[in-house]
Amino acid sequence: MKCKLVKLTKLSGTKASVYSVMLNDEHETLLDKFIRENIGSFKGETKDILMRLHTIGHVTGARIDFFKQHEGKSGDGVCALYDAPDSNLRLYCIKYGTQIVVIGNGGPKPKSIRTLQQDEKLSDANFFLRWLSELITQRIRTRDIQYTNDYLDFSGNLEFQDDETE
């Protein structure tokens, strides 16, 4: 599997940049898939999440209170974006300060489960971002990925292979 980070220009603005992930040679991002899979059953929450992403990019930046922190390993930045704490949908992402958010996938979190590991779809989405976060961090350390001067964007090699090691 290969993937690449893609900047979502409509959601990005002067406060933050929003990226998503495109897998292999597909023509839709993980955010596009999340929307397609959830808009029918969770129309209001899906629209609210999109509005929140637009607000992050154009008005507020990635404020900590928009995210459920510590959804991954310590220090990897993996968190869940939601409209309200009691909402059904979880959209996993990686947060880099208040200026960059990398959006993955997610879905509804059934009330009957306590941890994401009890739901295969949520677990897969979360662990994929943990893997991706490690690769991004490694490339930042080696300067293969850098922040632009305003810290609003990544530059460098934004394509990844599943055979890369941490």
C-alpha positions in Angstrom: 0.0 0.0 0.0 1.1 3.5 -0.7 -0.4 6.8 0.5 0.1 10.5 0.2 -0.9 13.6 2.1 -3.2 15.9 0.1 -3.9 19.4 1.2 -7.7 20.2 1.2 -7.7 23.8 -0.1 -11.4 24.5 0.6 -11.0 23.6 4.3 -7.6 25.2 4.7 -7.2 28.9 5.4 -5.1 31.5 7.2 -5.4 29.8 10.6 -4.6 26.2 9.7 -4.1 23.7 6.9 -6.2 20.6 6.6 -4.7 17.6 4.9 -6.2 14.2 4.2 -4.7 10.9 2.9 -5.1 9.4 -0.5 -4.5 5.6 -0.6 -2.8 3.9 -3.5 -4.1 5.4 -6.7 -7.6 6.1 -5.5 -9.3 9.3 -6.5 -10.9 10.1 -3.1 -9.2 10.9 0.2 -10.0 9.2 3.5 -12.1 12.3 4.4 -14.1 11.8 1.2 -14.7 8.2 2.2 -15.7 9.2 5.7 -18.3 11.6 4.3 -19.6 9.1 1.7 -20.0 6.4 4.4 -21.7 8.5 7.0 -23.7 11.3 5.3 -26.8 9.0 5.0 -27.0 7.9 8.6 -25.4 10.8 10.4 -26.1 13.8 8.1 -26.2 16.4 10.8 -23.0 15.2 12.5 -21.2 14.8 9.2 -22.1 18.4 8.2 -21.1 19.7 11.6 -17.7 18.0 11.4 -17.1 19.6 8.0 -18.1 23.0 9.4 -15.7 22.4 12.3 -12.9 21.6 9.8 -13.7 24.8 7.9 -13.7 26.8 11.1 -10.3 25.3 12.1 -8.8 26.3 8.8 -10.3 29.8 8.5 -11.2 31.1 11.9 -9.7 29.4 15.0 -6.9 27.0 14.1 -6.9 23.5 15.6 -7.9 24.4 19.2 -7.4 21.6 21.7 -11.1 21.7 22.8 -12.2 20.4 19.3 -10.3 17.1 19.8 -10.3 14.1 22.1 -6.6 13.9 22.8 -4.4 10.8 23.4 -6.2 8.5 21.0 -2.8 7.0 19.9 0.5 6.5 21.6 2.1 9.2 23.7 3.3 12.1 21.7 2.1 10.9 18.3 -0.6 13.6 17.9 -3.4 11.1 17.1 -6.7 12.4 18.3 -10.4 12.3 17.4 -12.3 15.2 16.0 -16.0 15.5 16.9 -18.7 18.1 16.9 -19.8 17.5 20.5 -18.5 15.1 23.2 -21.7 13.0 23.1 -21.8 12.7 19.3 -21.8 9.3 17.5 -19.1 10.0 14.9 -15.4 9.9 15.5 -13.0 11.2 12.8 -9.4 10.3 13.6 -6.6 12.7 12.8 -3.1 13.8 13.6 -2.7 17.3 15.0 0.5 19.3 14.5 0.2 22.2 16.9 -2.7 24.5 16.0 -1.7 25.0 12.3 -1.8 21.5 10.7 -4.3 18.7 10.9 -4.1 15.4 8.9 -7.5 13.8 8.6 -7.8 10.1 8.4 -11.0 8.0 8.6 -13.4 7.0 11.4 -17.0 6.2 11.8 -19.8 5.9 14.3 -18.7 4.8 17.8 -21.5 2.5 19.0 -22.7 3.3 22.6 -22.2 -0.4 23.5 -18.4 -0.2 23.1 -16.0 1.3 25.6 -12.8 1.3 23.6 -12.0 1.8 19.9 -10.3 -1.7 19.9 -13.8 -3.2 20.2 -14.8 -1.8 16.8 -12.7 -3.1 13.8 -13.3 -0.1 11.6 -12.4 2.5 14.3 -9.4 0.4 15.4 -8.1 0.1 11.8 -8.5 3.9 11.2 -6.7 4.7 14.4 -3.8 2.3 14.0 -3.3 3.5 10.4 -2.8 7.0 11.6 -0.4 5.8 14.4 1.7 4.2 11.6 1.5 7.4 9.5 2.4 9.6 12.4 5.5 7.6 13.0 6.6 8.0 9.4 5.8 11.7 9.3 7.8 12.2 12.5 10.7 10.3 11.1 10.8 12.4 8.0 10.5 15.6 10.0 13.6 14.5 12.0 15.5 13.7 8.8 14.2 16.9 7.2 12.6 15.0 4.3 9.4 16.8 5.5 9.7 20.4 6.7 7.3 23.0 7.9 6.9 26.1 5.7 8.0 29.4 7.3 4.5 30.2 8.5 4.1 26.6 9.9 0.9 26.3 7.9 2.1 23.6 5.5 4.3 20.7 5.0 6.8 20.6 2.2 8.9 17.7 1.0 8.2 14.1 0.4 4.6 13.5 1.4 4.3 10.0 -0.2 4.6 6.9 1.9 4.9 3.1 1.4 3.8 0.4 3.8 7.2 -1.3 3.7 8.8 1.8 5.3 10.1 1.2 8.7 10.0 3.5 11.7 
